[in-house]
Amino acid sequence: MVIAADRRIAVLGAGAWGTALANLAARANSDAIVSLWARDAAHVAEMAATGVNARHLPGIPLLSNVHPTAELVEALEADVIFAVVPAQTLRQVLETAAPLIAKGAPVIVCAKGIEHATGLFLSEVVAQILPENPPAILSGPSFALDVAQGLPTAVTLAAQDGDLAARLSSLLATPWFRLYSSTDLRGVEIGGAAKNVLAIANGIAAGRGLGASAGAALVARGFAELSRFGRAFGAEPGTLMGLSGLGDLVLTCTSPMSRNYSLGVSLGRGLGVAEAAQRGGLAEGAQTCGILVDLARAKDVDMPIAAAVDAVLAERITIDEAIAALLARPSKAESGDLS
């Protein structure tokens, strides 16, 4: 893949994260045109008129080379595509966009999840719909507002081709946004998907007032679950220990800025599942939880915390029953391989 000097970059999805990435790409590539696509024409008109995405990232001006658009035809005249739509809508957006995407243009997935209907990882969704466009995954401990405000952040960008991963990383590199490239595509996307589910568990514990000790135990044992799942699906241990695994898990399990953690807090405080979900907005972990547990069971991977979250979200058990079941598990030796 050759990235032209006068490159055009498409960002599909004008939520907070898409907007932050569009600004980041525009700053790192001052000669580039960055198209920021949203399906809502009224939203696009607001951004064009005010120069701010007031709906999702208020107070952060769009850079002059970020061009909001509701037209996929216009957006996808691009050398590189950042797909920053929710995991469960990625397929629909890419199927619509596919005839307009140039052959060979990399598609960088910036959502974190597993497709619920098929059990496919998001890079597999891209490969299925766009077999001639190399998929990449951007993941790691990062909140949109931190990135938009220029606060120090480090993430991982993975593609099967190491040279491609390094070139794509350069598209977003700034003095405060550091990227590490990787060829472990599966490991990077597993870290992003699994940590959202585990963050709901930590939020539940916090909302229930179980204390900092319980929270720390959940992070540690949650990481053991993430590691077992990752190994079963071919992830490299070093990736899971890195930014897109342990790093993202720690951030998401400890901050109220995380929608997944906040969903758990609301549940722990006694809100019903529907009310908690409505109050907190889209939490990718709630959509990923069921299929994550199903995939784990198919490979005989033990994930008791994730399974408990799934049962609570499906309202098969209460939170108190889930806590009691986890505490009643037989004692075992803690092994060095996180088994």
C-alpha positions as CSV (number, residue, x, y, z in Angstrom):
1,M,0.0,0.0,0.0
2,V,1.3,3.5,-0.9
3,I,0.0,6.4,1.1
4,A,0.1,9.5,-1.1
5,A,1.6,12.8,0.2
6,D,-1.7,14.6,-0.4
7,R,-3.6,11.8,1.2
8,R,-7.3,11.6,1.9
9,I,-8.5,9.9,5.1
10,A,-12.0,8.8,5.9
11,V,-13.4,8.5,9.4
12,L,-16.7,6.6,9.4
13,G,-18.6,7.5,12.6
14,A,-18.8,11.0,14.2
15,G,-19.2,10.0,17.8
16,A,-16.7,11.2,20.4
17,W,-14.0,8.7,19.4
18,G,-14.4,9.2,15.7
19,T,-14.2,13.0,16.1
20,A,-11.2,12.8,18.3
21,L,-9.4,10.5,15.8
22,A,-10.4,12.8,12.9
23,N,-8.8,15.7,14.6
24,L,-5.8,13.6,15.5
25,A,-5.3,12.5,11.9
26,A,-5.8,16.1,10.7
27,R,-3.2,17.4,13.1
28,A,-0.7,14.6,12.2
29,N,-1.3,15.2,8.5
30,S,-1.8,18.9,7.9
31,D,-1.7,18.3,4.1
32,A,-4.5,15.7,4.3
33,I,-8.3,16.1,3.8
34,V,-10.0,14.2,6.6
35,S,-13.7,13.3,5.9
36,L,-15.7,12.8,9.1
37,W,-18.9,10.8,8.1
38,A,-22.1,10.7,10.0
39,R,-25.3,9.2,8.8
40,D,-27.4,12.1,10.2
41,A,-27.4,15.0,7.8
42,A,-28.7,17.4,10.5
43,H,-25.8,16.4,12.7
44,V,-23.4,17.1,9.8
45,A,-25.0,20.5,9.2
46,E,-24.5,21.4,12.9
47,M,-20.8,20.5,12.8
48,A,-20.2,22.3,9.5
49,A,-22.0,25.5,10.8
50,T,-20.3,25.6,14.2
51,G,-17.0,23.8,13.7
52,V,-17.7,21.7,16.8
53,N,-19.3,18.3,17.4
54,A,-21.4,19.6,20.2
55,R,-23.5,16.4,20.4
56,H,-20.5,14.1,21.3
57,L,-17.4,16.2,21.9
58,P,-18.4,19.7,23.0
59,G,-15.8,22.3,23.4
60,I,-13.3,20.8,21.0
61,P,-13.1,22.7,17.7
62,L,-12.7,20.6,14.5
63,L,-9.5,21.3,12.7
64,S,-9.8,23.2,9.4
65,N,-8.9,20.1,7.3
66,V,-11.7,18.0,9.0
67,H,-14.7,18.0,6.6
68,P,-18.0,16.7,8.1
69,T,-20.2,14.9,5.5
70,A,-23.3,12.7,5.3
71,E,-22.3,11.4,1.9
72,L,-20.4,8.1,1.8
73,V,-19.4,8.8,-1.8
74,E,-17.6,11.9,-0.7
75,A,-16.1,10.4,2.4
76,L,-14.8,7.3,0.7
77,E,-12.6,9.0,-1.8
78,A,-9.9,8.0,0.6
79,D,-6.6,6.1,0.8
80,V,-7.3,4.9,4.4
81,I,-10.5,4.3,6.2
82,F,-11.0,4.4,10.0
83,A,-14.2,2.5,10.9
84,V,-15.3,4.1,14.2
85,V,-18.9,2.8,14.3
86,P,-20.2,0.5,17.0
87,A,-19.1,-3.2,16.7
88,Q,-22.6,-4.5,16.0
89,T,-23.2,-2.0,13.2
90,L,-19.8,-2.4,11.5
91,R,-21.1,-5.0,9.0
92,Q,-24.1,-2.9,7.9
93,V,-21.9,0.2,7.4
94,L,-19.2,-1.7,5.5
95,E,-21.7,-3.5,3.3
96,T,-23.1,-0.2,2.2
97,A,-19.7,1.4,1.8
98,A,-18.0,-1.6,0.0
99,P,-18.7,-0.5,-3.6
100,L,-17.2,2.9,-2.8
101,I,-14.0,1.8,-1.1
102,A,-10.8,1.7,-3.3
103,K,-9.2,-1.7,-3.7
104,G,-6.3,-2.0,-1.3
105,A,-7.3,0.8,1.0
106,P,-6.7,-0.4,4.6
107,V,-9.7,-0.4,6.9
108,I,-8.7,0.3,10.5
109,V,-11.4,-0.9,13.0
110,C,-11.6,1.3,16.0
111,A,-14.5,-0.4,17.7
112,K,-14.1,-3.0,20.5
113,G,-16.2,-6.1,20.4
114,I,-17.2,-9.4,18.7
115,E,-20.0,-9.6,16.2
116,H,-22.9,-11.0,18.2
117,A,-24.8,-12.6,15.3
118,T,-21.9,-14.5,13.8
119,G,-19.2,-14.8,16.5
120,L,-16.7,-13.2,14.2
121,F,-14.0,-11.0,15.4
122,L,-14.2,-7.5,13.8
123,S,-11.1,-8.0,11.5
124,E,-12.9,-11.1,10.2
125,V,-16.0,-9.0,9.4
126,V,-13.8,-6.7,7.4
127,A,-12.1,-9.6,5.6
128,Q,-15.4,-11.2,4.7
129,I,-16.9,-8.0,3.3
130,L,-13.8,-6.4,1.8
131,P,-11.4,-9.3,0.9
132,E,-9.1,-7.0,-1.1
133,N,-8.7,-4.4,1.7
134,P,-6.3,-5.2,4.6
135,P,-7.9,-5.0,8.0
136,A,-6.2,-3.3,10.9
137,I,-7.2,-2.8,14.6
138,L,-6.6,0.2,16.8
139,S,-7.0,-0.5,20.5
140,G,-5.6,0.4,23.9
141,P,-6.3,2.5,27.0
142,S,-7.8,5.7,25.5
143,F,-10.7,8.0,26.2
144,A,-11.9,10.3,23.4
145,L,-11.8,13.4,25.6
146,D,-8.2,12.7,26.8
147,V,-7.0,12.3,23.2
148,A,-9.0,15.4,22.0
149,Q,-7.5,17.5,24.8
150,G,-3.9,16.4,24.0
151,L,-3.4,14.4,27.1
152,P,-0.6,11.7,26.9
153,T,-2.0,8.5,25.5
154,A,-0.5,5.3,24.1
155,V,-2.3,2.6,22.1
156,T,-1.6,-0.3,19.7
157,L,-2.3,-0.6,16.0
158,A,-2.2,-4.1,14.6
159,A,-2.2,-5.4,11.0
160,Q,-1.0,-8.8,9.7
161,D,1.7,-7.0,7.7
162,G,4.2,-5.4,10.1
163,D,5.3,-2.7,7.6
164,L,1.7,-1.7,7.0
165,A,1.0,-1.5,10.8
166,A,4.0,0.8,11.1
167,R,2.9,3.0,8.2
168,L,-0.6,3.3,9.5
169,S,0.6,4.1,13.0
170,S,2.4,7.1,11.5
171,L,-0.9,8.6,10.3
172,L,-1.9,9.3,13.9
173,A,1.4,9.9,15.7
174,T,1.7,13.2,17.6
175,P,3.9,14.2,20.5
176,W,1.1,13.2,23.0
177,F,-0.4,10.2,21.1
178,R,2.1,7.3,20.9
179,L,1.4,4.2,18.8
180,Y,3.0,0.8,19.1
181,S,2.6,-1.3,16.0
182,S,1.9,-5.1,16.1
183,T,1.3,-8.0,13.8
184,D,-0.9,-9.8,16.5
185,L,-4.2,-8.7,15.0
186,R,-6.2,-11.3,17.0
187,G,-4.5,-10.5,20.3
188,V,-5.2,-6.7,20.0
189,E,-8.9,-7.2,19.2
190,I,-9.5,-9.8,21.9
191,G,-8.1,-7.4,24.5
192,G,-10.4,-4.7,23.4
193,A,-13.5,-7.0,23.3
194,A,-13.0,-8.9,26.6
195,K,-12.1,-6.0,28.8
196,N,-15.4,-4.3,28.2
197,V,-17.3,-7.3,29.7
198,L,-14.9,-7.4,32.7
199,A,-15.4,-3.7,33.3
200,I,-19.1,-4.2,33.8
201,A,-18.2,-6.7,36.6
202,N,-15.9,-4.1,38.2
203,G,-18.6,-1.5,38.0
204,I,-21.1,-3.8,39.6
205,A,-18.7,-4.4,42.5
206,A,-18.2,-0.6,42.9
207,G,-21.9,0.2,42.7
208,R,-22.5,-2.5,45.3
209,G,-20.0,-1.0,47.7
210,L,-17.8,-4.2,47.8
211,G,-14.6,-2.2,48.3
212,A,-11.3,-1.6,46.7
213,S,-10.0,-5.0,47.6
214,A,-12.7,-6.7,45.7
215,G,-12.1,-4.4,42.7
216,A,-8.5,-5.3,42.6
217,A,-9.2,-9.0,42.8
218,L,-11.7,-8.7,39.9
219,V,-9.1,-6.9,37.7
220,A,-6.5,-9.6,38.5
221,R,-8.8,-12.5,38.0
222,G,-10.5,-10.8,35.0
223,F,-7.1,-10.5,33.4
224,A,-6.6,-14.2,34.0
225,E,-9.8,-14.9,32.1
226,L,-8.9,-12.5,29.3
227,S,-5.5,-14.3,29.0
228,R,-7.0,-17.8,28.9
229,F,-9.5,-16.7,26.2
230,G,-6.7,-15.0,24.2
231,R,-4.4,-18.0,24.2
232,A,-7.3,-20.3,23.1
233,F,-7.7,-18.1,20.0
234,G,-4.1,-17.6,19.1
235,A,-3.2,-14.3,20.8
236,E,0.4,-13.7,21.8
237,P,1.0,-13.5,25.6
238,G,3.0,-10.3,25.2
239,T,0.1,-8.6,23.4
240,L,-2.3,-9.5,26.2
241,M,0.2,-8.1,28.8
242,G,0.5,-4.9,26.8
243,L,-1.5,-1.7,26.1
244,S,-4.4,-3.4,24.3
245,G,-4.8,-6.1,26.9
246,L,-3.8,-5.3,30.5
247,G,-3.5,-1.6,29.9
248,D,-7.0,-1.2,28.5
249,L,-8.4,-3.5,31.1
250,V,-7.1,-1.4,34.0
251,L,-8.4,1.8,32.5
252,T,-11.8,0.5,31.7
253,C,-12.2,-1.3,35.0
254,T,-11.4,1.8,37.2
255,S,-12.8,4.9,35.5
256,P,-16.3,6.3,35.5
257,M,-15.6,7.7,32.1
258,S,-16.0,4.1,30.8
259,R,-19.6,3.4,29.7
260,N,-19.1,-0.3,30.5
261,Y,-17.9,0.5,34.1
262,S,-20.7,3.0,34.5
263,L,-23.3,0.5,33.3
264,G,-22.0,-1.9,36.0
265,V,-22.1,0.8,38.7
266,S,-25.8,1.5,37.8
267,L,-26.6,-2.2,38.0
268,G,-24.8,-2.5,41.3
269,R,-26.8,0.4,42.8
270,G,-30.0,-1.4,42.0
271,L,-31.2,-0.1,38.6
272,G,-32.7,-2.7,36.3
273,V,-30.8,-3.8,33.2
274,A,-33.0,-1.8,30.7
275,E,-32.9,1.4,32.8
276,A,-29.2,1.2,33.4
277,A,-28.5,0.7,29.7
278,Q,-30.7,3.5,28.7
279,R,-29.2,5.9,31.2
280,G,-25.6,5.2,30.3
281,G,-25.6,5.0,26.5
282,L,-24.0,2.4,24.4
283,A,-21.8,0.0,26.4
284,E,-20.1,-2.4,23.9
285,G,-19.5,-5.0,26.6
286,A,-23.2,-5.6,27.0
287,Q,-23.5,-6.5,23.3
288,T,-20.3,-8.6,23.4
289,C,-20.9,-10.5,26.6
290,G,-23.1,-13.3,25.4
291,I,-21.0,-14.2,22.3
292,L,-17.8,-14.0,24.3
293,V,-19.1,-16.5,26.8
294,D,-20.4,-18.8,24.0
295,L,-17.0,-18.7,22.3
296,A,-15.2,-19.5,25.5
297,R,-17.5,-22.4,26.3
298,A,-16.9,-23.8,22.8
299,K,-13.2,-23.9,23.5
300,D,-13.6,-25.1,27.1
301,V,-12.2,-21.8,28.4
302,D,-13.2,-21.1,32.0
303,M,-14.5,-17.5,32.4
304,P,-16.6,-17.3,35.5
305,I,-16.6,-13.6,35.9
306,A,-17.7,-13.0,32.3
307,A,-20.3,-15.8,32.6
308,A,-21.7,-14.1,35.7
309,V,-22.0,-10.8,33.9
310,D,-23.8,-12.5,31.1
311,A,-26.2,-14.1,33.5
312,V,-26.9,-10.8,35.2
313,L,-27.5,-8.9,32.0
314,A,-29.8,-11.7,30.7
315,E,-31.6,-11.5,34.1
316,R,-31.1,-15.2,34.7
317,I,-29.7,-14.5,38.1
318,T,-29.5,-11.6,40.5
319,I,-26.4,-9.7,41.4
320,D,-26.4,-11.1,44.9
321,E,-26.6,-14.6,43.4
322,A,-23.8,-13.9,41.1
323,I,-21.6,-12.6,43.9
324,A,-22.4,-15.7,46.0
325,A,-21.6,-18.1,43.2
326,L,-18.2,-16.5,42.5
327,L,-17.3,-16.5,46.2
328,A,-18.4,-20.2,46.5
329,R,-16.0,-21.4,43.8
330,P,-13.6,-24.0,45.1
331,S,-10.2,-22.7,46.3
332,K,-7.3,-23.4,43.9
333,A,-3.6,-22.7,43.6
334,E,-2.7,-19.4,41.8
335,S,-0.4,-20.5,39.0
336,G,2.1,-18.3,37.2
337,D,0.5,-18.9,33.8
338,L,-2.8,-17.2,34.9
339,S,-4.7,-20.5,34.5
